């Protein structure tokens, strides 16, 4: 495993982090808690030292699974959780965003109880909340740090302008954003700001929310009751929708055939190496439900792509479908955020 500076925190973070959204049990299909614990243990044994969870993942269930896994191993891990998203009252659509001071303080205490720990290494605001001034939220985060409940704080899914506004009140230590071959919006949106200010960057969705595992075919379908991808939209981009999905499966197959196979690697390993090739990225989050899935991605942390391979990937990715330019995180995550960029256009369009 390789390690990188986690922004200016003084911490060294593994280039691959363990993402625990799948452990919610209701977003990526069914998952067995015992297998999930074993998956975390396998990742730690392979040198992963960053585990990312949130109370919004399965209404706290993910945090409870993480607590089981980290029993007697808490000291090995940079533990990251979040706040600012809560379950709505019965009958109301959700989730609800609430980054008020009162809710931030309430949520960190509830998370620490579920995680069975006295502190987290990083606390992030999960999504921007239009109803709360950023100054109020940042002052609440500062109080969390001062009380010892978190060592560092930051934001998730914030625009560059939002990050700049937050920093007027308090420095941002860490930013978490979606970044993968099918979603490159952060290259223009936040990465420059993070590099300038020494903000550690956690990239989520590194394998394109499953697209870049190579496990899908044009006939793959998703269970709408248990898998958010059935909606077709991933964080403002309809990359899983109908013909877009079929086109993107073809893009992945070309990456497998033209880049991965000649290197003796898998598509997921190439996809992970591609994410880690960006200098802004501190750690690339990858979810896994079983130890075998952890093993399948491991070599991507050690793979370096050549300039020629990256150029080939660039050409292939021009054929991707369902991408949008807009990054508007105040809107619901699973609806389109803009007009689709026609397939065949290189990035940036």
N, C-alpha and C positions, 0 to 999 in steps of 0.2 A: 504494500500500500504506500502511496505517496501522500505527502502532507504539504499544506500551503498555509501562509499567514491568513488568519481570519480577520481581514481588514487590519485595523490598528488596535485590535483588542489585546494583542500580545499572545493570543492563543494560536496554536497550530491545529488545523482541522484536516481530517482525511479528505482527499479529493472526491471520494464517494461518501455520501451521507445516506442514512437509512430513513426513508420516508414512510410514515405510518398511516397515511390516509386509507390505504386498503384495509387496515385493521378495524376500520369502522364497521365492516361487515355488511354494509348496505350500499356501497358505491361501486365496487369492482367485483361484484358477485360474492358468493358465500366464502367464508374463510374460517378455519378452525383456530381457535385461540392457542391451543397447544402447539400447533405447527408454526403459528406466528411467533411465539416465544422462541422456538427453536431457530427460526429464521434470524431473529435478532442476535441470538447467541452465535450463530454461524458468522454473521457479519462482524461482530466484535472480535471473534477469533481470527478473522481475516484482516484485522487492523482498522476497521471502521470505528471512528470515535465520535461520530455525530448522529444523534437520533432526533428526528423531528416529528412532533405530534401536535395535537390541538384539541381543545375541548369540543370543538364543532365536529370532530370526526367520530361519528356514532354517538353523539350526546355524551361524550366522556369515556366511551368504551375503549377507544384507542389508548387513552392515557392509562387506563386500568391495566390493559395488556402490557404496555411498556413498563409499568411498575412491577409486574410479575417478572418480566425479563431482566430488569435491572436490579432485582433483589441480590444483594451481595456484590454487584458489579457497578454500582452507581458512580464510583470514583473513576471508572475507565471512560466515562462518556461526557461529551458536551451535549447536554440535554436542552432541547429547544421546544417551547410550547407557545401558545398564542392566546389572544384575548380579543374581545370586541365583536364577536358573533355569537348569538344565543338562539335557543329554540323559541319559536313564537308561541303565544297562548293557543290553546286548542281552537281549531277552526280558522286560524289566520295563516296566510301564506308565509313562507320563511325561506331561509333563515333571516333573522333580524340583525341589523348592525347597530351596535351600541358601544362606542368608545368613550363614554362619559367616565369621569373620574370614579364615580361610585361603582360602575360596572367593572372597570379595569381592576379595582381593588378587590371586588367580590370574586371575580373570575380567577385571579392569581391564587387567592386562598383556596378556592375550590380545586384548582388544578394541583396545587401542592398536596392537598389531601389525597386526591386520586392517585397521584404519582408516588405517594409515600416518600416524600423528600422534603427537606427544609428550604431548598432553593432550586432554581433552574439557572442554567448558564446564559440562556438568551430568552427573553420574552418579546414576542412580536405582536403588533396590532394586525389582526388577520386580514381585514379589508378596510378601506377608508369609509368613514361614517360622515355623511353630509350633514347630519344633525348635531355634530359636536365640533367645536373649534379645535384645530390641531394643537393650539397652545394648551388647552385643558388636558388633552390626552397626553401630551409630552410631559407636562408637569406631574401627572399621575404616574407615568413610567419612571420619572426621576425619583419619586417617592418610593416606588417599588425597589429600585436599586439602593436607595439610602437605607431602606429597612433590611437589606440583605436577602430579600426574596428572589432577586435576579441579579446576576453579575453584569449583564449587558442587555440593551434593549434595541428595538428597531421596528421596522414596518414590513408588511407583506402586501403585494399588489398595489403599491402606490406609484403614481406617476413621478417623473423627475421634478416637475413643478411642486408637487405635494411634498416630496422629500426636502426640497429647498425651503419650503415654508416651515416644515417641522423643525429644521435645523436652526431657525431663528430663536427657538425656545431651548432646544437641547440637541447635542450632537446625536446623529443616527449611527449606531454601531454596526447594524446588520440590515440588509434588505433582502427579502425573498421574493423572487419573481419566476414566472414560467419562462423556460428557455429550452428550445429543442429545434431540430431541423425544420419543423413545420411552423415554428413560432419564433421569429427573430426580431420582434418589435423592440425588445429591450436594448438591442444594439444601438438604436437611435434614441430610445426613451430614457433609460436610467443608467446605463453602463458608464457613460462619460462622467456623470455626476459622482457615481460611486468610486471610480478610479481617482478622480480629483480629490475627493474628501476622505479616501482611505476607508470606505465602507465595505465590509465583508459582504459578498453576494452568495446567496444560496439559490441555485437554479432548480426549480421543480419541474416535473414532467419530462425529465431528461430523455426518456424513451418514447416521447410523443404520446404519452398516456396509453402505451401498449402498441401503437402503430409501428414503432421502430424495433419491436422485438422480432419481427419476421414471422409471428405466429398467426397472423390474420390472412385470410383469402378474400376475394371479392364476394364470396358467399357468406362470410361471417356475419352473424347478427348478435344483438345485445338484448338482454332481458330488461325491459323497461322498469320492472319492479325492483331490480337489484343493481342496475348498472347505469350510471348517468350518461354514458356514451350513446345510449339508445336515442337520446334527444338529438344527437348529431352535431351539437355545438360544444366546443371546448374553449372556455374562457374567451368568448367573443368571436371565435373562428369556427365556421361550419365544416371542419375538416373531416368529420365522421358522417356527414349527411349524404345519403344516396350516392349519386354519381361521383361526388367529391371523394367519398371513401374508396370507391373502386379505383379511381385515378391514383389516389395516394398509396394504395396497396401496390399498384404498378410501379410507383416511384421507389418504394421500399425494395421491391424485387430487383430493380436496376441497381440499387446500392449494394444489395447482396451479391449480385452477379458481377458487377464491374469493380467493386472496391473490396468488399468483405472477403469473398471467396479467394481472390488472388493473394490476400494476406493470410489466409488460413484462419480468419476471424469470423465471428458472427455479426449480424447486422446490429444487434444491441451493443456489442463491444465497440463497433465503429461509431455508432451514434453517441455513446458515452465519451469516447475519445474526441469526437467533434465538439461536444459541449465544453470539455475541459481545455480545448484549444483556445478558448477566448480568455484573454488576460484578466478580465473583470471577475471571472468565476472563482470563488474560493472552494466551494463544494457543490457537487451535482447530486441531487437527491434522486434515489431510485427506490421504488417500493418493491417489496418481495413478500410473498405469502408463505413460502416454504424455503428450507435450506437449499434445495436444488435451484431455485430461482436466484438466490444469492450467488451461488457458484457460477451460474450462467453469465453473470455480468462482471465477474471479478476481473477478468483480463483486460477489460476496457480501461481500467485505471492505469494500466501499464503501457497501453498502446499509444504511440505517437504517429499521427498521420503525416505523410509527406506533403509538400506543397502541391505535387502533382495529384495526389489523392484528394486533397481538399478542392482543387480546381475541378476535378471530375465530379465530386459531390455537388459543387456549386452549379454545374451545368445540369445535373440531374434534378436538383431541387427547383429549377426554373419551371419544371412541369408540375409542381404541386398545385393542388386545388383547394379552395376554401380559405385561403389566407386573406386577412384584412390588414389595412394600414393602421387603423384606429386602435388605441389602447385607452379605453374609457372605463376604468374599474368602478366608477360609481353606479354603473348599470349592472343588472343581474348577470352573473357569470355565464349562464347557459343560454343566452340569447345573442344573436349576431350584433357586433359592435360597429359594423361598417359594411361598405360595398366590397364584395369579393374581388380580389385581384385576379384577372384572367390567368389561367394556366399558360405557361410559356413565357411569362415575364420574370426576369431575374430579380434578385433582391439586392439593394432596395429598389422597389418599382419606380 
